[in-house]
Amino acid sequence: MKAVLSVFGVDQVGIVAKVTALLAKHGFNILDISQTIVGNYFTMIVIVEHEDDGFELEEVVESYTELGESLGLDIRMQHAALFDRMHHI
């Protein structure tokens, strides 16, 4: 199962470490990652894969919502297929 993780907000120490630690905790492998800082704003997109095609994202989404709130960031995770449908022209 593939998913897309996006992170946006004011730059601060430890964002990549905290976000990727949570991925590892839930058994995700990073397939691709891109991050940049524009001004003082951090943005990151991560394409991940879980070996269990039936893996339910709800628990992970909730964990990222809590992490985002604690860091003052907008962190979203969704199935790659849904992301593709939402952004198809």
Stockholm file with secondary structure:
# STOCKHOLM 1.0

chainA/1-89         MKAVLSVFGVDQVGIVAKVTALLAKHGFNILDISQTIVGNYFTMIVIVEHEDDGFELEEVVESYTELGESLGLDIRMQHAALFDRMHHI
#=GR chainA/1-89 SS CEEEEEEEEECCTTHHHHHHHHHHHTTEEEEEEEEEEETTEEEEEEEEEESCTTCCCHHHHHHHHHHHHHHTCEEEEEEHHHHHHHTCC
#=GC SS_cons        CEEEEEEEEECCTTHHHHHHHHHHHTTEEEEEEEEEEETTEEEEEEEEEESCTTCCCHHHHHHHHHHHHHHTCEEEEEEHHHHHHHTCC
//
